[in-house]
Amino acid sequence: MKEDGRNLLARGRVATRLPAQDLERARRFYFEKLGLEPVDERPGGLLYRCDGTEFAVFRSAGASSGAFTQMGWQVDDVEAVVSELRRRGVVFEVVDLPGFRTEDGIAEIEGNYPSKGARGERAAWFRDSEGNLLGIGEPVV
């Protein structure tokens, strides 16, 4: 059967790329604050793996605006993760918008994707050393 081209990317793996103006500063942040070490590196880039997925931090002259979540982790206990990362010096974002606010760094979000089998999500956000906005989420079942 001939491939019609519609599913070409659906069979591929997705991997996030995060810019870093100072790659060594980013390496220290990811190790000291998040406890992550690169599994591989190349000139200008660090590759990390988390539970079968991967992301790369690459040297860039540009910077992200940090206006949106660029990458997120789904965790089993967002409170425990936030607590541990705070202990390591991670600063969590404060959000205070109508109908959407963080309390002690964590937001309660109504709704979720039906395929995830959850009714909502608890989430928190922080910035890495390069200004990239990263998130942590726990599905609420």
C-alpha positions in Angstrom: 0.0 0.0 0.0 1.4 3.4 -1.0 1.8 6.1 1.7 -0.5 9.1 1.0 1.7 11.5 3.0 -0.8 12.5 5.6 0.8 10.5 8.4 4.4 11.2 7.7 5.0 13.2 10.9 2.5 11.3 13.1 5.0 8.3 13.0 7.9 10.5 14.0 9.1 11.3 17.5 8.8 14.9 18.8 11.8 16.4 20.6 11.9 19.9 22.1 14.7 22.4 21.4 15.5 25.1 23.9 17.8 28.0 23.2 20.6 29.0 25.6 22.8 32.1 25.3 25.2 30.6 27.8 25.3 26.8 27.4 27.5 26.2 30.5 25.1 28.2 32.7 22.2 26.2 31.3 24.1 22.9 32.0 24.6 24.0 35.6 20.9 25.0 36.0 19.6 21.7 34.7 22.0 19.7 36.9 21.9 21.8 40.1 18.2 22.8 40.1 16.5 19.9 38.1 18.9 17.1 38.8 19.4 16.3 35.1 22.6 15.5 33.3 23.0 15.4 29.5 23.1 11.9 28.1 25.0 13.2 25.1 26.5 16.4 23.8 28.0 18.0 20.7 29.6 21.3 20.1 26.9 23.8 21.0 24.3 21.4 22.3 23.3 19.2 25.2 20.9 16.3 24.9 18.7 15.2 27.8 16.4 12.2 28.2 13.4 11.9 30.5 11.4 8.7 30.5 11.8 7.9 26.8 11.5 11.4 25.6 14.3 13.9 24.9 15.0 17.5 24.6 18.1 19.5 23.6 19.5 22.8 24.9 21.5 24.5 22.2 23.7 27.5 22.1 21.9 30.4 20.4 22.5 34.1 19.9 18.8 34.6 20.2 16.5 34.1 23.2 13.0 32.9 23.8 10.4 35.4 24.7 9.4 33.2 27.6 5.8 34.3 27.0 4.5 30.7 26.7 5.3 27.3 28.0 8.0 25.8 25.8 8.2 22.4 27.5 6.5 20.5 30.3 6.8 17.4 32.4 3.8 15.3 33.4 4.4 14.1 37.0 2.5 12.0 39.5 2.7 14.5 42.4 3.1 18.1 41.4 3.2 19.3 45.0 6.1 17.0 45.8 8.0 18.1 42.7 7.4 21.8 43.3 8.5 21.4 46.9 11.7 19.7 46.0 12.6 22.1 43.2 11.9 25.0 45.5 14.3 23.5 48.0 16.9 23.5 45.2 16.3 27.2 44.5 13.8 27.1 41.6 11.4 30.1 41.6 7.9 29.4 40.4 5.8 31.9 38.4 2.9 33.7 40.1 -0.2 33.8 37.9 -3.1 36.0 38.8 -5.7 36.3 36.0 -9.5 36.2 36.2 -10.4 32.5 36.5 -6.7 31.4 36.5 -4.3 31.9 39.4 -1.6 30.0 41.2 -1.8 29.4 44.9 1.6 28.4 46.5 2.9 28.2 42.9 0.3 25.7 41.7 -2.7 26.4 39.5 -5.9 24.3 39.3 -6.9 24.0 35.7 -10.4 22.8 34.6 -10.7 20.4 31.7 -8.2 18.1 30.1 -7.9 16.2 26.9 -10.4 13.3 26.8 -7.7 10.8 25.7 -5.9 11.5 29.0 -8.8 10.3 31.1 -8.5 13.3 33.5 -11.0 15.9 34.4 -8.4 18.6 35.0 -4.8 19.3 35.8 -2.7 20.9 38.5 0.2 22.8 37.1 3.2 25.0 37.9 5.7 27.0 35.8 9.2 28.2 36.2 12.0 29.7 34.1 15.3 28.1 33.4 18.6 30.0 33.5 18.0 31.2 29.9 14.4 32.5 30.4 12.7 29.5 28.8 9.3 28.9 30.5 8.9 25.3 31.6 5.9 23.6 33.2 5.0 20.7 35.4 1.6 19.2 35.3 -0.3 16.5 37.2 -3.6 15.1 35.7 -6.5 15.2 38.0 -8.6 12.1 37.6 
